[in-house]
Amino acid sequence: MNQFKDSMLKLISETSSNLPPDVRRAIERAIKSETPKTQAALALQTIAINIDMAQESIAPICQDTGMPTFEIKTPAGANQIIMEKDIDEAIDEATKQGKLRPNSVDSLTGKNSGNNLGPGTPVVHFHQWENQDEIEVKLLLKGGGCENKNIQYSVPCELPNLGRADRNIDGIRKCIMHAVWQAQGHGCSIGAIGVGIGGDRTTGYSLAKQQLFRSLDDINPNPELAKLENYILENANKLGIGTMGFGGKATLIGCKIGTYNRLPASFFVSVAYDCWAFRRLGVVLDAKTGAIKRWLYKDDTPSRKMATETKLPLTGREISLTTPLSEEAVRNLKVGDIVLLNGTIHTGRDSLHHHLISHDSPVDLHGGAIYHCGPVALKKDEKWFMNAAGPTTSGREEPYQADVIKKFGVRAVIGKGGMGAKTLAALKDNGAVYLNAIGGAAQYYTKCITEVTGVDFLEFGIPEAMWHITVKDFPAIVTMDAHGNSLHADVEKASAQELGKFAEPVKI
């Protein structure tokens, strides 16, 4: 097994940077189904370009490289202790190389381990099988934004817009449709879902995540569940949520469902949501050497390009802005405008926003832009650079954002998924704007960064530090303006009405 660690490093690097063919095909179908020249179509164009960029540079598709989750089948007698040690070393090396972002944080102190190792990280599940000659390793990298949109229902229950969900197939149908709706753009739609029916609260979620290891092209061996999967995939795309929650025809690219027995008193429907950056690959290894014999989820032919362009084609209607921003320039923006941002912007996530509420900023933020981003940052020749730098989900900053805007005179907030009523009111009162970048497009946005000019609060960890970066023609869509308008609120309201059309019982 002297090659096992190297094989794991290859698996991690490839999973982080190269989407499998089944996911690529599903995204291509979504691109073809979307209405051209819409915000959703623009988002899908960006996604396609980003996929190509990540593959070519062998760099993370999304800066949130998630919680590494391994499912491993071994012959009886395989030394799982050594294998797990080798996996840890491969994880550590992949983090140093920038294939993974440091994502393992102490839950009590908030300290980042810096190498993706710590209690419970990574997740490794071993299983024995009869095959004595081979080892199978599957890896899922599922980011925090989509992980936060996982949801579990204890039925019977009352669901908004759908009414009562009972302990039957129709009740399960309602729960799954609601799960897609509640994710909106926060989980980086277009997305895929794994569903676990039954079990207890723990095994239900585990079963739901296991479904994400299935190919999007497979057919459920249970005919009733196969029909339900097809029903959900067809009808979830009628909700009008669209890519990034911009509205549109494509919302879901996959639905996979499994069942466990349950206790008579409990009936759980557990849903694991995954984003369009559906990073899941596997390998079959020689049991004696640990060398890769073949890849799983891959076709024999090389991955073809996803995009017809290498960068977004400009229409001439884009609005170019340079920081610091004036109130007049910001108040002239309206929902739907496409902005090309230039100048210095500052990253800030959960730790920074919490800190700024009661402390001064180390830099002047008046007229500035805060980018909700936790990058993959590396150092070369004593100088920092970004290896992946897409937006994180903005909703987590809702408790803080309005106060930060008012306190520091921030004019622009950049993120994904939109924000709530408190932030919307602050945008209007203070003359600020919310710019929605395309979630997961980490390589695309990295190419817009011309320089890392500095960093503060590195003690928070690389993802949570305050990075000062210079950008050129950084594209984003105005989805919340300084006049009280929010595309996110509009889409949520409209999609709720569409969801209500599925309240009546359906025979599948």
C-alpha positions as CSV (number, residue, x, y, z in Angstrom):
1,M,0.0,0.0,0.0
2,N,3.0,2.3,-0.5
3,Q,1.1,4.3,-3.2
4,F,-2.2,4.8,-1.2
5,K,-1.3,8.3,0.0
6,D,-0.4,9.5,-3.4
7,S,-3.6,8.0,-4.8
8,M,-5.6,9.9,-2.2
9,L,-3.8,13.2,-3.1
10,K,-4.7,12.7,-6.7
11,L,-8.3,11.9,-5.9
12,I,-8.6,15.0,-3.7
13,S,-7.0,17.3,-6.3
14,E,-9.1,15.9,-9.2
15,T,-12.4,16.1,-7.2
16,S,-11.7,19.7,-6.2
17,S,-11.0,20.8,-9.7
18,N,-12.8,18.6,-12.2
19,L,-16.6,18.0,-12.3
20,P,-17.6,14.5,-13.3
21,P,-19.3,13.9,-16.7
22,D,-22.8,13.2,-15.3
23,V,-22.8,16.6,-13.5
24,R,-21.4,18.3,-16.7
25,R,-24.2,16.8,-18.8
26,A,-26.8,18.0,-16.3
27,I,-25.5,21.5,-16.3
28,E,-25.4,21.5,-20.1
29,R,-29.1,20.5,-20.2
30,A,-29.8,23.4,-17.8
31,I,-28.0,25.8,-20.0
32,K,-30.0,24.7,-23.1
33,S,-33.3,25.0,-21.2
34,E,-32.7,28.5,-19.9
35,T,-34.1,31.6,-21.6
36,P,-31.2,33.4,-23.4
37,K,-30.0,36.8,-22.2
38,T,-31.6,36.6,-18.8
39,Q,-29.8,36.9,-15.5
40,A,-30.0,33.2,-15.0
41,A,-28.5,32.6,-18.4
42,L,-25.6,34.9,-17.6
43,A,-25.0,33.0,-14.3
44,L,-24.9,29.7,-16.2
45,Q,-22.5,31.2,-18.7
46,T,-20.2,32.2,-15.8
47,I,-20.5,28.7,-14.3
48,A,-19.5,27.1,-17.6
49,I,-16.5,29.3,-18.0
50,N,-15.5,28.7,-14.4
51,I,-15.7,24.9,-14.8
52,D,-13.3,25.1,-17.8
53,M,-10.9,27.4,-15.9
54,A,-10.7,25.1,-12.9
55,Q,-10.1,22.0,-15.0
56,E,-7.3,23.7,-17.0
57,S,-5.5,25.2,-14.0
58,I,-6.2,22.2,-11.7
59,A,-7.5,24.6,-9.1
60,P,-10.6,24.5,-6.9
61,I,-13.9,25.0,-8.8
62,C,-15.2,26.7,-5.7
63,Q,-13.2,28.3,-2.9
64,D,-15.3,26.4,-0.3
65,T,-13.9,23.0,-0.7
66,G,-16.3,21.7,1.9
67,M,-16.1,18.8,4.3
68,P,-14.1,16.0,2.7
69,T,-16.3,12.8,3.1
70,F,-14.8,9.5,2.1
71,E,-16.7,6.2,1.6
72,I,-14.2,3.3,1.5
73,K,-14.7,-0.4,0.8
74,T,-11.8,-2.6,1.8
75,P,-11.0,-6.3,1.8
76,A,-11.3,-8.0,5.2
77,G,-8.0,-7.5,7.1
78,A,-7.0,-4.2,5.5
79,N,-5.2,-1.9,7.9
80,Q,-7.7,0.9,8.2
81,I,-5.5,2.7,10.8
82,I,-2.7,3.2,8.3
83,M,-5.1,4.1,5.6
84,E,-6.7,6.8,7.7
85,K,-3.3,8.2,8.6
86,D,-2.4,8.3,4.9
87,I,-5.7,10.1,4.1
88,D,-4.9,12.7,6.8
89,E,-1.4,13.3,5.3
90,A,-2.9,13.6,1.8
91,I,-5.5,16.1,3.2
92,D,-2.7,18.1,4.8
93,E,-0.6,18.2,1.6
94,A,-3.7,19.1,-0.6
95,T,-4.3,22.0,1.8
96,K,-0.7,23.2,1.4
97,Q,-1.0,23.0,-2.4
98,G,-4.2,25.1,-2.3
99,K,-6.4,22.2,-3.6
100,L,-8.4,22.5,-0.4
101,R,-9.2,25.6,1.7
102,P,-8.4,25.3,5.4
103,N,-11.9,24.5,6.6
104,S,-11.6,22.7,10.0
105,V,-12.5,25.1,12.8
106,D,-12.6,24.4,16.6
107,S,-16.3,24.7,17.5
108,L,-15.6,26.3,20.9
109,T,-12.6,28.6,20.2
110,G,-13.2,29.3,16.5
111,K,-9.5,28.5,15.8
112,N,-8.8,27.2,12.4
113,S,-6.5,24.1,12.4
114,G,-4.9,25.4,9.2
115,N,-4.6,21.9,7.6
116,N,-8.2,20.6,7.4
117,L,-7.5,18.1,10.3
118,G,-9.1,17.9,13.7
119,P,-11.8,16.0,15.6
120,G,-14.3,14.8,13.0
121,T,-12.4,16.2,10.0
122,P,-12.2,14.6,7.5
123,V,-15.1,12.3,7.6
124,V,-14.1,8.7,6.8
125,H,-16.5,5.7,6.6
126,F,-15.0,2.2,6.1
127,H,-16.9,-0.8,4.9
128,Q,-15.7,-4.3,4.2
129,W,-16.5,-6.2,1.0
130,E,-15.8,-9.6,-0.5
131,N,-13.4,-8.3,-3.2
132,Q,-9.9,-9.2,-1.9
133,D,-8.0,-7.6,-4.8
134,E,-9.3,-4.1,-4.8
135,I,-10.2,-1.1,-2.6
136,E,-12.9,1.4,-3.6
137,V,-12.6,5.0,-2.4
138,K,-15.3,7.6,-3.1
139,L,-15.0,11.3,-2.1
140,L,-17.6,14.0,-1.8
141,L,-16.6,17.7,-1.3
142,K,-19.7,19.4,-0.1
143,G,-19.5,23.1,0.8
144,G,-20.9,24.9,3.8
145,G,-23.4,27.0,1.8
146,C,-25.3,24.0,0.5
147,E,-24.8,22.1,3.7
148,N,-26.6,24.9,5.5
149,K,-29.6,24.2,3.3
150,N,-30.0,20.6,4.4
151,I,-33.3,20.1,6.1
152,Q,-35.1,17.4,8.0
153,Y,-38.9,16.9,8.3
154,S,-40.7,15.0,11.0
155,V,-44.0,14.0,9.4
156,P,-46.9,14.5,9.8
157,C,-46.2,18.3,9.7
158,E,-47.6,21.5,8.3
159,L,-45.6,23.0,5.4
160,P,-45.8,26.7,4.2
161,N,-47.8,26.9,0.9
162,L,-48.3,23.1,0.8
163,G,-50.4,22.3,3.9
164,R,-50.2,19.0,5.7
165,A,-47.6,16.4,4.8
166,D,-48.7,12.9,5.9
167,R,-46.8,9.7,6.3
168,N,-47.1,8.5,2.8
169,I,-45.6,9.1,-0.7
170,D,-47.6,12.3,-1.2
171,G,-46.3,13.7,2.1
172,I,-42.7,12.8,1.1
173,R,-43.3,14.6,-2.2
174,K,-44.4,17.7,-0.4
175,C,-41.4,17.7,1.9
176,I,-39.0,17.4,-1.0
177,M,-40.6,20.1,-3.0
178,H,-40.5,22.4,0.1
179,A,-36.8,21.5,0.6
180,V,-36.0,22.7,-2.9
181,W,-38.0,25.9,-2.4
182,Q,-36.5,26.9,0.9
183,A,-33.0,26.7,-0.5
184,Q,-33.7,29.5,-3.0
185,G,-30.3,30.8,-4.2
186,H,-28.5,30.3,-0.9
187,G,-27.3,26.8,-1.8
188,C,-25.9,27.9,-5.2
189,S,-28.7,26.6,-7.4
190,I,-28.8,24.9,-9.8
191,G,-28.5,22.1,-7.3
192,A,-29.0,18.4,-6.7
193,I,-30.6,16.7,-3.7
194,G,-30.2,13.4,-1.9
195,V,-33.2,12.3,0.1
196,G,-33.3,9.8,3.0
197,I,-36.7,8.4,4.0
198,G,-36.9,6.8,7.4
199,G,-34.2,5.9,9.8
200,D,-33.5,8.0,12.9
201,R,-32.4,11.6,12.8
202,T,-28.8,10.7,12.4
203,T,-29.1,7.8,9.9
204,G,-31.7,9.7,7.9
205,Y,-29.3,12.5,7.2
206,S,-26.5,9.9,6.5
207,L,-28.7,8.1,4.0
208,A,-29.6,11.4,2.3
209,K,-25.9,12.2,1.8
210,Q,-25.2,8.7,0.6
211,Q,-27.6,9.3,-2.3
212,L,-25.3,12.1,-3.5
213,F,-22.8,9.3,-4.3
214,R,-25.2,8.0,-7.0
215,S,-24.7,9.0,-10.6
216,L,-27.2,11.6,-11.8
217,D,-27.9,9.4,-14.8
218,D,-28.8,6.2,-12.9
219,I,-32.3,4.8,-12.4
220,N,-33.6,3.9,-8.9
221,P,-34.2,0.1,-8.7
222,N,-37.4,0.8,-6.7
223,P,-40.0,1.7,-9.4
224,E,-42.0,3.9,-7.0
225,L,-39.0,5.9,-6.0
226,A,-37.8,6.2,-9.6
227,K,-41.1,7.8,-10.4
228,L,-40.9,10.1,-7.5
229,E,-37.3,11.2,-8.5
230,N,-38.5,12.0,-12.0
231,Y,-41.5,13.9,-10.7
232,I,-39.4,16.1,-8.3
233,L,-36.8,16.8,-11.0
234,E,-39.5,17.8,-13.5
235,N,-41.7,19.9,-11.2
236,A,-39.0,21.6,-9.0
237,N,-37.9,23.3,-12.2
238,K,-41.4,24.8,-12.5
239,L,-40.9,26.8,-9.3
240,G,-39.1,29.6,-11.1
241,I,-36.3,29.9,-8.6
242,G,-33.6,29.6,-11.2
243,T,-29.8,29.7,-11.1
244,M,-28.5,31.6,-8.1
245,G,-32.1,32.3,-7.2
246,F,-32.4,34.9,-10.0
247,G,-35.5,33.3,-11.4
248,G,-35.6,31.0,-14.4
249,K,-36.4,27.6,-15.8
250,A,-33.5,25.6,-14.3
251,T,-33.4,25.0,-10.5
252,L,-32.6,21.4,-9.9
253,I,-30.2,19.0,-11.8
254,G,-30.8,15.8,-9.8
255,C,-32.9,14.1,-7.2
256,K,-31.9,10.8,-5.6
257,I,-34.0,9.0,-3.0
258,G,-33.3,6.1,-0.6
259,T,-35.2,4.4,2.2
260,Y,-34.5,2.9,5.6
261,N,-36.8,1.2,8.1
262,R,-37.9,3.4,10.9
263,L,-39.4,3.3,14.4
264,P,-43.2,3.2,14.5
265,A,-43.2,6.6,16.4
266,S,-40.8,8.4,14.0
267,F,-41.0,9.3,10.3
268,F,-38.2,11.5,9.0
269,V,-37.7,12.9,5.5
270,S,-34.1,14.1,5.4
271,V,-32.8,16.2,2.5
272,A,-29.1,16.8,1.7
273,Y,-28.7,19.7,-0.7
274,D,-25.7,20.0,-3.0
275,C,-24.8,22.9,-5.3
276,W,-24.0,23.0,-9.0
277,A,-20.3,22.5,-8.0
278,F,-21.2,18.9,-7.3
279,R,-17.7,17.6,-6.6
280,R,-17.8,13.8,-6.3
281,L,-15.3,11.3,-7.7
282,G,-14.0,7.9,-6.9
283,V,-11.1,5.5,-7.6
284,V,-10.6,1.7,-7.5
285,L,-7.2,0.8,-6.1
286,D,-4.9,-2.2,-6.2
287,A,-5.3,-3.7,-2.7
288,K,-1.6,-4.6,-2.5
289,T,0.0,-1.4,-3.8
290,G,-2.7,1.3,-3.4
291,A,-2.2,2.4,-7.0
292,I,-5.1,3.7,-9.0
293,K,-6.5,1.0,-11.4
294,R,-9.5,3.0,-12.7
295,W,-11.6,6.1,-11.9
296,L,-15.3,6.1,-10.9
297,Y,-17.9,8.5,-12.3
298,K,-15.6,9.2,-15.3
299,D,-16.1,8.4,-19.0
300,D,-13.2,7.1,-21.1
301,T,-13.1,10.3,-23.1
302,P,-11.5,13.5,-21.7
303,S,-13.9,16.2,-20.4
304,R,-14.9,18.5,-23.2
305,K,-15.2,22.3,-22.7
306,M,-18.4,23.5,-21.2
307,A,-18.3,27.1,-22.5
308,T,-18.1,28.6,-26.0
309,E,-16.4,31.7,-24.6
310,T,-13.4,32.2,-22.4
311,K,-15.0,35.3,-20.8
312,L,-18.4,36.9,-20.5
313,P,-19.4,38.8,-23.7
314,L,-20.1,42.4,-22.9
315,T,-23.2,44.1,-24.1
316,G,-22.2,47.7,-23.6
317,R,-24.9,48.2,-21.0
318,E,-22.6,47.2,-18.1
319,I,-21.9,49.9,-15.5
320,S,-18.3,50.4,-14.6
321,L,-17.6,51.6,-11.1
322,T,-14.4,52.2,-9.2
323,T,-14.0,52.3,-5.4
324,P,-14.5,54.3,-3.3
325,L,-18.1,54.6,-4.4
326,S,-20.1,57.8,-4.2
327,E,-23.6,57.8,-2.8
328,E,-24.9,59.3,-6.0
329,A,-23.4,56.5,-8.2
330,V,-24.9,53.8,-5.9
331,R,-28.3,55.4,-5.8
332,N,-28.3,55.5,-9.6
333,L,-28.2,51.7,-9.7
334,K,-31.3,49.6,-9.9
335,V,-32.1,45.8,-9.6
336,G,-31.0,44.0,-12.7
337,D,-28.0,46.3,-13.5
338,I,-24.8,44.5,-14.3
339,V,-21.8,46.2,-12.6
340,L,-18.1,45.8,-13.4
341,L,-16.3,46.7,-10.2
342,N,-12.7,48.1,-10.1
343,G,-10.4,49.2,-7.4
344,T,-9.9,48.0,-3.8
345,I,-12.4,45.7,-2.1
346,H,-12.2,44.0,1.3
347,T,-13.3,40.4,2.1
348,G,-15.3,39.8,5.2
349,R,-17.2,36.8,6.6
350,D,-18.7,35.8,9.9
351,S,-15.8,36.5,12.2
352,L,-15.0,39.9,10.7
353,H,-18.6,41.1,10.8
354,H,-18.9,40.0,14.5
355,H,-15.7,41.8,15.2
356,L,-16.6,45.1,13.4
357,I,-19.8,45.5,15.5
358,S,-17.7,46.4,18.5
359,H,-14.4,47.4,17.1
360,D,-12.9,49.9,14.6
361,S,-11.9,48.7,11.1
362,P,-8.2,48.5,10.4
363,V,-8.9,50.2,7.0
364,D,-11.2,53.0,5.9
365,L,-14.4,51.4,4.6
366,H,-16.2,54.7,3.8
367,G,-17.4,54.3,0.2
368,G,-15.9,50.8,0.2
369,A,-17.1,47.4,-0.8
370,I,-17.2,44.3,1.5
371,Y,-16.9,41.0,-0.3
372,H,-18.5,38.0,1.4
373,C,-15.7,35.7,0.5
374,G,-13.5,33.1,2.2
375,P,-10.7,32.6,-0.3
376,V,-8.1,29.9,-0.9
377,A,-5.0,32.1,-0.3
378,L,-1.4,30.9,-0.8
379,K,2.0,32.6,-0.3
380,K,4.8,32.6,-2.8
381,D,8.1,34.5,-2.4
382,E,6.6,36.2,0.7
383,K,3.6,37.6,-1.3
384,W,0.0,36.4,-1.0
385,F,-2.1,35.4,-4.0
386,M,-5.6,34.0,-4.4
387,N,-6.0,30.4,-5.7
388,A,-9.8,30.6,-5.5
389,A,-12.0,33.5,-4.5
390,G,-15.8,33.2,-5.2
391,P,-18.6,34.5,-3.0
392,T,-20.0,32.9,0.1
393,T,-23.6,32.9,1.3
394,S,-24.5,36.3,2.5
395,G,-27.5,35.4,4.7
396,R,-25.2,34.5,7.6
397,E,-24.2,38.1,7.9
398,E,-27.8,39.4,8.1
399,P,-27.6,40.0,11.9
400,Y,-24.6,42.3,11.4
401,Q,-24.7,43.8,8.0
402,A,-27.1,46.7,8.5
403,D,-25.0,48.0,11.5
404,V,-21.7,47.6,9.6
405,I,-23.1,49.6,6.6
406,K,-24.3,52.4,8.9
407,K,-21.2,52.5,11.2
408,F,-18.5,52.5,8.4
409,G,-20.3,54.1,5.4
410,V,-20.0,50.9,3.3
411,R,-21.5,51.5,-0.2
412,A,-21.5,48.0,-1.6
413,V,-21.9,44.5,-0.3
414,I,-20.9,41.6,-2.6
415,G,-22.0,38.0,-2.0
416,K,-24.5,35.4,-3.1
417,G,-28.0,34.5,-2.2
418,G,-29.2,37.9,-1.2
419,M,-30.0,39.3,2.3
420,G,-33.0,40.0,4.4
421,A,-35.3,42.9,5.3
422,K,-33.0,44.5,7.9
423,T,-30.1,44.8,5.3
424,L,-32.5,46.0,2.6
425,A,-33.7,48.8,4.8
426,A,-30.1,49.8,5.6
427,L,-29.2,49.9,1.9
428,K,-32.1,52.3,1.3
429,D,-31.4,54.5,4.4
430,N,-27.6,54.7,3.8
431,G,-27.3,54.7,0.1
432,A,-25.7,51.3,-0.4
433,V,-26.3,48.3,-2.8
434,Y,-26.1,44.5,-2.8
435,L,-24.2,43.0,-5.7
436,N,-24.8,39.3,-6.3
437,A,-21.7,37.4,-7.6
438,I,-22.1,33.9,-9.0
439,G,-21.7,31.3,-6.3
440,G,-19.1,28.7,-6.9
441,A,-17.4,30.6,-9.7
442,A,-14.1,30.8,-7.7
443,Q,-11.7,30.6,-10.7
444,Y,-13.6,33.2,-12.7
445,Y,-13.5,35.8,-9.9
446,T,-9.9,34.9,-9.1
447,K,-8.9,36.0,-12.5
448,C,-10.5,39.4,-11.8
449,I,-8.1,40.0,-8.8
450,T,-5.0,41.8,-9.9
451,E,-3.3,42.0,-6.5
452,V,-3.5,41.1,-2.9
453,T,-2.5,44.4,-1.2
454,G,-2.7,43.2,2.4
455,V,-4.4,41.2,5.1
456,D,-5.7,41.8,8.6
457,F,-7.0,39.4,11.3
458,L,-5.1,36.4,9.9
459,E,-5.5,35.0,13.4
460,F,-9.1,34.3,12.4
461,G,-7.9,31.8,9.8
462,I,-7.4,32.3,6.1
463,P,-11.1,32.0,5.1
464,E,-12.2,34.5,7.9
465,A,-9.4,37.0,7.6
466,M,-9.9,40.5,6.1
467,W,-8.1,40.4,2.7
468,H,-7.6,43.7,0.8
469,I,-7.6,43.0,-2.9
470,T,-7.5,45.0,-6.1
471,V,-10.0,43.9,-8.8
472,K,-10.5,44.8,-12.4
473,D,-13.9,44.4,-14.2
474,F,-15.3,42.2,-11.4
475,P,-18.8,41.3,-12.7
476,A,-21.9,41.2,-10.4
477,I,-25.6,41.8,-10.7
478,V,-27.5,44.4,-8.6
479,T,-30.1,42.3,-6.8
480,M,-30.9,44.7,-3.9
481,D,-30.8,48.4,-4.6
482,A,-30.9,51.6,-2.6
483,H,-34.6,52.1,-3.4
484,G,-35.9,49.2,-1.3
485,N,-36.1,46.7,-4.2
486,S,-34.9,43.1,-3.8
487,L,-34.9,40.5,-6.6
488,H,-34.5,37.8,-3.9
489,A,-37.7,38.8,-2.1
490,D,-39.5,39.0,-5.4
491,V,-38.4,35.5,-6.5
492,E,-39.1,34.0,-3.1
493,K,-42.6,35.4,-3.2
494,A,-43.3,34.3,-6.8
495,S,-41.9,30.8,-6.2
496,A,-44.0,30.4,-3.1
497,Q,-47.1,31.0,-5.2
498,E,-45.8,28.3,-7.7
499,L,-45.1,26.0,-4.8
500,G,-48.7,26.4,-3.6
501,K,-49.9,24.8,-6.9
502,F,-48.5,21.5,-5.7
503,A,-50.5,21.4,-2.5
504,E,-53.2,19.1,-3.7
505,P,-52.5,15.3,-3.5
506,V,-50.8,13.8,-6.6
507,K,-50.8,10.2,-7.8
508,I,-47.3,9.6,-9.0
